[in-house]
Amino acid sequence: MDLSQCPSSPNCVSSQTRSAWQSIPPIAFDGCPERAWKQWCQLIETHPLVIQLVQEERNLHAVFRTRWFRFRDDLHSLLCEEEGVIHVRSASRLGYWDMNANRRRVEDLRHQFQSAPST
């Protein structure tokens, strides 16, 4: 399964895009994929700006509300056990440019994920 491609607007990043300027590395993990996925899902679920979450076996959709203007952004995550990564796509629902909010969000989540002790 693949994540959907980003639109042509600069308010989306994805680890599966063909566009160099919208590309972001996937979330890498070592060890047990199930443990990494559980850790990732818990991180997203407990994030203070998440207002909606739909989790399935190997994919996750979270809706974030932005801090200042209360816009809604979508984060899609997909576990790829074979590659040892979690693919991500984060995009704004409205507007054209997001002032790199989606890129910053993914990088912040990556940092939290990699800094957290393994469960």
PALO-388959 format. One record per atom (N, C-alpha, C): chain; residue in three letters; x, y, z; atom name. Coordinates in nm, 2 decimals, decimal comma, always signed. Last residue first. Layout:
% PALO-388959
A/ALA/X/Y/Z/CA $
...
END
This chain:
% PALO-388959
A/THR/+0,95/+0,06/+2,41/N $
A/THR/+0,86/+0,00/+2,50/CA $
A/THR/+0,86/-0,15/+2,49/C $
A/SER/+1,25/+0,26/+2,41/N $
A/SER/+1,17/+0,15/+2,35/CA $
A/SER/+1,08/+0,09/+2,46/C $
A/PRO/+1,24/+0,61/+2,50/N $
A/PRO/+1,29/+0,47/+2,52/CA $
A/PRO/+1,19/+0,37/+2,46/C $
A/ALA/+1,26/+0,86/+2,24/N $
A/ALA/+1,18/+0,79/+2,34/CA $
A/ALA/+1,24/+0,65/+2,37/C $
A/SER/+1,39/+0,96/+2,03/N $
A/SER/+1,44/+1,00/+2,16/CA $
A/SER/+1,37/+0,91/+2,27/C $
A/GLN/+1,25/+0,89/+1,81/N $
A/GLN/+1,38/+0,84/+1,82/CA $
A/GLN/+1,44/+0,87/+1,96/C $
A/PHE/+1,01/+1,03/+1,86/N $
A/PHE/+1,01/+0,89/+1,84/CA $
A/PHE/+1,15/+0,83/+1,86/C $
A/GLN/+1,09/+1,30/+1,86/N $
A/GLN/+1,03/+1,24/+1,98/CA $
A/GLN/+1,04/+1,09/+1,97/C $
A/HIS/+1,19/+1,32/+1,60/N $
A/HIS/+1,28/+1,34/+1,71/CA $
A/HIS/+1,22/+1,28/+1,84/C $
A/ARG/+0,95/+1,28/+1,46/N $
A/ARG/+1,06/+1,19/+1,44/CA $
A/ARG/+1,16/+1,20/+1,56/C $
A/LEU/+0,80/+1,50/+1,54/N $
A/LEU/+0,75/+1,36/+1,58/CA $
A/LEU/+0,87/+1,26/+1,56/C $
A/ASP/+0,95/+1,70/+1,42/N $
A/ASP/+0,94/+1,70/+1,56/CA $
A/ASP/+0,89/+1,56/+1,61/C $
A/GLU/+0,92/+1,63/+1,15/N $
A/GLU/+1,05/+1,62/+1,21/CA $
A/GLU/+1,05/+1,62/+1,36/C $
A/VAL/+0,64/+1,67/+1,12/N $
A/VAL/+0,70/+1,53/+1,10/CA $
A/VAL/+0,84/+1,53/+1,17/C $
A/ARG/+0,63/+1,95/+1,18/N $
A/ARG/+0,56/+1,85/+1,26/CA $
A/ARG/+0,62/+1,71/+1,25/C $
A/ARG/+0,78/+2,06/+0,97/N $
A/ARG/+0,83/+2,07/+1,11/CA $
A/ARG/+0,76/+1,97/+1,20/C $
A/ARG/+0,62/+1,99/+0,76/N $
A/ARG/+0,76/+1,94/+0,76/CA $
A/ARG/+0,81/+1,95/+0,91/C $
A/ASN/+0,39/+2,14/+0,82/N $
A/ASN/+0,38/+1,99/+0,81/CA $
A/ASN/+0,52/+1,93/+0,82/C $
A/ALA/+0,48/+2,41/+0,82/N $
A/ALA/+0,43/+2,35/+0,94/CA $
A/ALA/+0,42/+2,20/+0,93/C $
A/ASN/+0,59/+2,57/+0,62/N $
A/ASN/+0,66/+2,45/+0,66/CA $
A/ASN/+0,61/+2,38/+0,78/C $
A/MET/+0,38/+2,74/+0,56/N $
A/MET/+0,50/+2,79/+0,63/CA $
A/MET/+0,58/+2,68/+0,69/C $
A/ASP/+0,20/+2,64/+0,38/N $
A/ASP/+0,18/+2,61/+0,53/CA $
A/ASP/+0,29/+2,66/+0,61/C $
A/TRP/+0,02/+2,76/+0,10/N $
A/TRP/+0,15/+2,74/+0,17/CA $
A/TRP/+0,13/+2,73/+0,32/C $
A/TYR/-0,26/+2,73/+0,05/N $
A/TYR/-0,16/+2,70/-0,05/CA $
A/TYR/-0,02/+2,67/+0,02/C $
A/GLY/-0,56/+2,61/+0,21/N $
A/GLY/-0,45/+2,70/+0,18/CA $
A/GLY/-0,35/+2,65/+0,08/C $
A/LEU/-0,64/+2,31/+0,39/N $
A/LEU/-0,67/+2,44/+0,33/CA $
A/LEU/-0,54/+2,51/+0,30/C $
A/ARG/-0,52/+2,08/+0,49/N $
A/ARG/-0,64/+2,07/+0,41/CA $
A/ARG/-0,68/+2,19/+0,34/C $
A/SER/-0,17/+1,99/+0,47/N $
A/SER/-0,28/+2,09/+0,51/CA $
A/SER/-0,40/+2,06/+0,43/C $
A/ALA/-0,02/+1,68/+0,54/N $
A/ALA/-0,06/+1,78/+0,44/CA $
A/ALA/-0,17/+1,87/+0,51/C $
A/SER/+0,22/+1,42/+0,54/N $
A/SER/+0,15/+1,52/+0,62/CA $
A/SER/+0,11/+1,64/+0,53/C $
A/ARG/+0,30/+1,09/+0,55/N $
A/ARG/+0,26/+1,20/+0,46/CA $
A/ARG/+0,18/+1,30/+0,54/C $
A/VAL/+0,55/+0,84/+0,59/N $
A/VAL/+0,46/+0,94/+0,64/CA $
A/VAL/+0,42/+1,04/+0,53/C $
A/HIS/+0,64/+0,50/+0,67/N $
A/HIS/+0,63/+0,61/+0,58/CA $
A/HIS/+0,52/+0,71/+0,63/C $
A/ILE/+0,86/+0,36/+0,88/N $
A/ILE/+0,72/+0,41/+0,88/CA $
A/ILE/+0,72/+0,52/+0,78/C $
A/VAL/+1,09/+0,09/+0,81/N $
A/VAL/+1,05/+0,23/+0,82/CA $
A/VAL/+0,90/+0,24/+0,84/C $
A/GLY/+1,19/-0,15/+0,72/N $
A/GLY/+1,23/-0,11/+0,86/CA $
A/GLY/+1,20/+0,04/+0,88/C $
A/GLU/+1,12/-0,27/+0,49/N $
A/GLU/+1,21/-0,16/+0,48/CA $
A/GLU/+1,26/-0,11/+0,62/C $
A/GLU/+0,93/-0,45/+0,58/N $
A/GLU/+1,04/-0,50/+0,50/CA $
A/GLU/+1,15/-0,39/+0,49/C $
A/GLU/+0,73/-0,30/+0,71/N $
A/GLU/+0,82/-0,39/+0,79/CA $
A/GLU/+0,94/-0,43/+0,71/C $
A/CYS/+0,61/-0,01/+0,71/N $
A/CYS/+0,67/-0,10/+0,60/CA $
A/CYS/+0,77/-0,18/+0,67/C $
A/LEU/+0,32/+0,15/+0,81/N $
A/LEU/+0,43/+0,07/+0,85/CA $
A/LEU/+0,48/-0,02/+0,73/C $
A/LEU/+0,23/+0,48/+0,75/N $
A/LEU/+0,22/+0,34/+0,70/CA $
A/LEU/+0,34/+0,26/+0,74/C $
A/SER/+0,03/+0,76/+0,82/N $
A/SER/+0,15/+0,68/+0,85/CA $
A/SER/+0,12/+0,54/+0,80/C $
A/HIS/-0,08/+1,09/+0,76/N $
A/HIS/-0,10/+0,95/+0,73/CA $
A/HIS/+0,03/+0,88/+0,75/C $
A/LEU/-0,22/+1,37/+0,89/N $
A/LEU/-0,10/+1,29/+0,89/CA $
A/LEU/-0,14/+1,15/+0,87/C $
A/ASP/-0,37/+1,67/+0,79/N $
A/ASP/-0,38/+1,53/+0,80/CA $
A/ASP/-0,24/+1,46/+0,80/C $
A/ASP/-0,49/+1,96/+0,97/N $
A/ASP/-0,39/+1,90/+0,88/CA $
A/ASP/-0,40/+1,75/+0,90/C $
A/ARG/-0,70/+2,23/+1,01/N $
A/ARG/-0,68/+2,09/+1,02/CA $
A/ARG/-0,58/+2,04/+0,92/C $
A/PHE/-0,64/+2,54/+1,19/N $
A/PHE/-0,66/+2,47/+1,07/CA $
A/PHE/-0,65/+2,32/+1,10/C $
A/ARG/-0,61/+2,72/+1,40/N $
A/ARG/-0,70/+2,60/+1,42/CA $
A/ARG/-0,73/+2,53/+1,29/C $
A/PHE/-0,42/+2,91/+1,41/N $
A/PHE/-0,54/+2,94/+1,33/CA $
A/PHE/-0,64/+2,83/+1,33/C $
A/TRP/-0,23/+2,80/+1,61/N $
A/TRP/-0,27/+2,94/+1,60/CA $
A/TRP/-0,41/+2,96/+1,52/C $
A/ARG/-0,20/+2,52/+1,60/N $
A/ARG/-0,21/+2,59/+1,72/CA $
A/ARG/-0,27/+2,73/+1,71/C $
A/THR/-0,40/+2,30/+1,40/N $
A/THR/-0,29/+2,39/+1,42/CA $
A/THR/-0,31/+2,48/+1,54/C $
A/ARG/-0,49/+1,97/+1,47/N $
A/ARG/-0,54/+2,11/+1,47/CA $
A/ARG/-0,43/+2,20/+1,49/C $
A/PHE/-0,46/+1,67/+1,29/N $
A/PHE/-0,40/+1,77/+1,38/CA $
A/PHE/-0,47/+1,90/+1,37/C $
A/VAL/-0,57/+1,35/+1,25/N $
A/VAL/-0,60/+1,49/+1,22/CA $
A/VAL/-0,55/+1,58/+1,33/C $
A/ALA/-0,42/+1,05/+1,14/N $
A/ALA/-0,45/+1,15/+1,25/CA $
A/ALA/-0,48/+1,28/+1,19/C $
A/HIS/-0,42/+0,73/+1,05/N $
A/HIS/-0,46/+0,86/+1,00/CA $
A/HIS/-0,49/+0,94/+1,12/C $
A/LEU/-0,22/+0,45/+0,98/N $
A/LEU/-0,28/+0,54/+1,08/CA $
A/LEU/-0,31/+0,67/+1,01/C $
A/ASN/-0,17/+0,10/+0,92/N $
A/ASN/-0,18/+0,24/+0,88/CA $
A/ASN/-0,25/+0,32/+0,98/C $
A/ARG/-0,18/-0,16/+0,99/N $
A/ARG/-0,05/-0,11/+0,95/CA $
A/ARG/-0,06/+0,03/+0,90/C $
A/GLU/-0,44/-0,19/+1,11/N $
A/GLU/-0,33/-0,28/+1,15/CA $
A/GLU/-0,20/-0,22/+1,11/C $
A/GLU/-0,55/+0,15/+1,19/N $
A/GLU/-0,58/+0,01/+1,14/CA $
A/GLU/-0,45/-0,07/+1,17/C $
A/GLN/-0,69/+0,42/+1,35/N $
A/GLN/-0,58/+0,33/+1,34/CA $
A/GLN/-0,63/+0,20/+1,29/C $
A/VAL/-0,76/+0,75/+1,35/N $
A/VAL/-0,81/+0,62/+1,30/CA $
A/VAL/-0,69/+0,53/+1,27/C $
A/LEU/-0,83/+1,04/+1,53/N $
A/LEU/-0,74/+0,93/+1,51/CA $
A/LEU/-0,81/+0,81/+1,46/C $
A/GLN/-0,84/+1,38/+1,60/N $
A/GLN/-0,91/+1,26/+1,55/CA $
A/GLN/-0,80/+1,16/+1,51/C $
A/ILE/-0,69/+1,57/+1,71/N $
A/ILE/-0,83/+1,58/+1,74/CA $
A/ILE/-0,91/+1,46/+1,69/C $
A/VAL/-0,37/+1,65/+1,84/N $
A/VAL/-0,45/+1,55/+1,76/CA $
A/VAL/-0,60/+1,56/+1,81/C $
A/LEU/-0,22/+1,81/+2,00/N $
A/LEU/-0,29/+1,87/+1,89/CA $
A/LEU/-0,37/+1,78/+1,80/C $
A/PRO/-0,09/+1,65/+2,19/N $
A/PRO/-0,19/+1,74/+2,23/CA $
A/PRO/-0,27/+1,81/+2,12/C $
A/HIS/-0,05/+1,30/+2,13/N $
A/HIS/-0,01/+1,44/+2,10/CA $
A/HIS/-0,12/+1,54/+2,13/C $
A/THR/-0,13/+1,05/+2,17/N $
A/THR/-0,11/+1,13/+2,29/CA $
A/THR/-0,07/+1,27/+2,26/C $
A/GLU/-0,12/+0,93/+1,92/N $
A/GLU/-0,24/+0,93/+2,00/CA $
A/GLU/-0,24/+1,03/+2,11/C $
A/ILE/+0,15/+0,95/+1,85/N $
A/ILE/+0,06/+1,03/+1,78/CA $
A/ILE/-0,07/+1,04/+1,86/C $
A/LEU/+0,26/+0,77/+2,04/N $
A/LEU/+0,31/+0,90/+2,03/CA $
A/LEU/+0,21/+0,99/+1,96/C $
A/GLN/+0,12/+0,53/+1,97/N $
A/GLN/+0,10/+0,60/+2,11/CA $
A/GLN/+0,15/+0,74/+2,11/C $
A/CYS/+0,23/+0,49/+1,72/N $
A/CYS/+0,09/+0,51/+1,73/CA $
A/CYS/+0,06/+0,58/+1,87/C $
A/TRP/+0,50/+0,44/+1,78/N $
A/TRP/+0,46/+0,55/+1,69/CA $
A/TRP/+0,32/+0,58/+1,71/C $
A/GLN/+0,48/+0,21/+1,94/N $
A/GLN/+0,54/+0,33/+2,00/CA $
A/GLN/+0,50/+0,45/+1,91/C $
A/LYS/+0,37/+0,03/+1,75/N $
A/LYS/+0,29/+0,06/+1,88/CA $
A/LYS/+0,34/+0,19/+1,94/C $
A/TRP/+0,58/+0,02/+1,57/N $
A/TRP/+0,45/+0,07/+1,53/CA $
A/TRP/+0,36/+0,11/+1,65/C $
A/ALA/+0,78/-0,10/+1,73/N $
A/ALA/+0,80/+0,04/+1,67/CA $
A/ALA/+0,67/+0,10/+1,63/C $
A/ARG/+0,66/-0,35/+1,78/N $
A/ARG/+0,69/-0,26/+1,89/CA $
A/ARG/+0,71/-0,11/+1,84/C $
A/GLU/+0,65/-0,45/+1,52/N $
A/GLU/+0,52/-0,43/+1,60/CA $
A/GLU/+0,55/-0,33/+1,71/C $
A/PRO/+0,92/-0,46/+1,44/N $
A/PRO/+0,83/-0,37/+1,37/CA $
A/PRO/+0,70/-0,34/+1,45/C $
A/CYS/+1,20/-0,48/+1,65/N $
A/CYS/+1,06/-0,53/+1,62/CA $
A/CYS/+0,97/-0,43/+1,56/C $
A/GLY/+1,48/-0,31/+1,52/N $
A/GLY/+1,42/-0,41/+1,60/CA $
A/GLY/+1,28/-0,45/+1,55/C $
A/ASP/+1,48/+0,04/+1,45/N $
A/ASP/+1,55/-0,09/+1,46/CA $
A/ASP/+1,47/-0,18/+1,54/C $
A/PHE/+1,34/+0,27/+1,21/N $
A/PHE/+1,34/+0,20/+1,34/CA $
A/PHE/+1,42/+0,08/+1,33/C $
A/ALA/+1,27/+0,59/+1,05/N $
A/ALA/+1,34/+0,46/+1,06/CA $
A/ALA/+1,33/+0,40/+1,20/C $
A/ILE/+1,03/+0,74/+0,88/N $
A/ILE/+1,07/+0,73/+1,01/CA $
A/ILE/+1,14/+0,59/+1,03/C $
A/PRO/+1,15/+0,87/+0,56/N $
A/PRO/+1,06/+0,80/+0,64/CA $
A/PRO/+1,11/+0,79/+0,78/C $
A/PRO/+1,24/+1,21/+0,47/N $
A/PRO/+1,27/+1,07/+0,50/CA $
A/PRO/+1,16/+1,00/+0,58/C $
A/ILE/+1,04/+1,39/+0,23/N $
A/ILE/+1,09/+1,39/+0,37/CA $
A/ILE/+1,13/+1,24/+0,40/C $
A/SER/+0,97/+1,60/-0,05/N $
A/SER/+1,02/+1,48/+0,01/CA $
A/SER/+1,07/+1,49/+0,15/C $
A/GLN/+0,92/+1,82/-0,18/N $
A/GLN/+0,81/+1,78/-0,09/CA $
A/GLN/+0,86/+1,65/-0,01/C $
A/TRP/+1,13/+1,86/-0,35/N $
A/TRP/+1,10/+1,96/-0,25/CA $
A/TRP/+0,99/+1,93/-0,16/C $
A/ALA/+1,11/+1,63/-0,52/N $
A/ALA/+1,23/+1,65/-0,43/CA $
A/ALA/+1,20/+1,75/-0,32/C $
A/SER/+0,85/+1,42/-0,58/N $
A/SER/+0,89/+1,56/-0,58/CA $
A/SER/+1,00/+1,58/-0,47/C $
A/ARG/+0,75/+1,18/-0,54/N $
A/ARG/+0,85/+1,18/-0,64/CA $
A/ARG/+0,91/+1,33/-0,65/C $
A/THR/+0,69/+1,06/-0,20/N $
A/THR/+0,67/+1,15/-0,31/CA $
A/THR/+0,78/+1,14/-0,41/C $
A/GLN/+0,71/+0,92/+0,04/N $
A/GLN/+0,69/+0,84/-0,09/CA $
A/GLN/+0,67/+0,93/-0,21/C $
A/SER/+0,71/+1,08/+0,25/N $
A/SER/+0,83/+1,00/+0,23/CA $
A/SER/+0,82/+0,91/+0,11/C $
A/SER/+0,60/+1,42/+0,21/N $
A/SER/+0,57/+1,27/+0,20/CA $
A/SER/+0,70/+1,20/+0,19/C $
A/VAL/+0,42/+1,72/+0,27/N $
A/VAL/+0,55/+1,65/+0,27/CA $
A/VAL/+0,51/+1,50/+0,27/C $
A/CYS/+0,25/+2,02/+0,18/N $
A/CYS/+0,25/+1,87/+0,19/CA $
A/CYS/+0,39/+1,82/+0,19/C $
A/ASN/+0,23/+2,27/+0,06/N $
A/ASN/+0,17/+2,25/+0,20/CA $
A/ASN/+0,16/+2,10/+0,23/C $
A/PRO/+0,28/+2,38/-0,20/N $
A/PRO/+0,38/+2,35/-0,10/CA $
A/PRO/+0,33/+2,34/+0,04/C $
A/SER/+0,08/+2,20/-0,45/N $
A/SER/+0,10/+2,31/-0,35/CA $
A/SER/+0,21/+2,28/-0,25/C $
A/SER/+0,03/+1,97/-0,59/N $
A/SER/+0,14/+2,06/-0,64/CA $
A/SER/+0,17/+2,18/-0,55/C $
A/PRO/-0,03/+1,71/-0,35/N $
A/PRO/-0,07/+1,80/-0,46/CA $
A/PRO/+0,05/+1,89/-0,49/C $
A/CYS/+0,14/+1,39/-0,30/N $
A/CYS/+0,11/+1,53/-0,26/CA $
A/CYS/+0,06/+1,61/-0,38/C $
A/GLN/-0,01/+1,07/-0,33/N $
A/GLN/+0,08/+1,17/-0,37/CA $
A/GLN/+0,04/+1,31/-0,32/C $
A/SER/-0,10/+0,85/-0,07/N $
A/SER/-0,14/+0,93/-0,18/CA $
A/SER/-0,03/+1,03/-0,21/C $
A/LEU/+0,11/+0,56/+0,01/N $
A/LEU/+0,04/+0,69/+0,05/CA $
A/LEU/+0,00/+0,76/-0,07/C $
A/ASP/+0,05/+0,22/-0,08/N $
A/ASP/+0,12/+0,35/-0,08/CA $
A/ASP/+0,04/+0,46/-0,03/C $
A/MET/+0,08/-0,12/+0,00/N $
A/MET/+0,00/+0,00/+0,00/CA $
A/MET/+0,09/+0,12/+0,00/C $
END
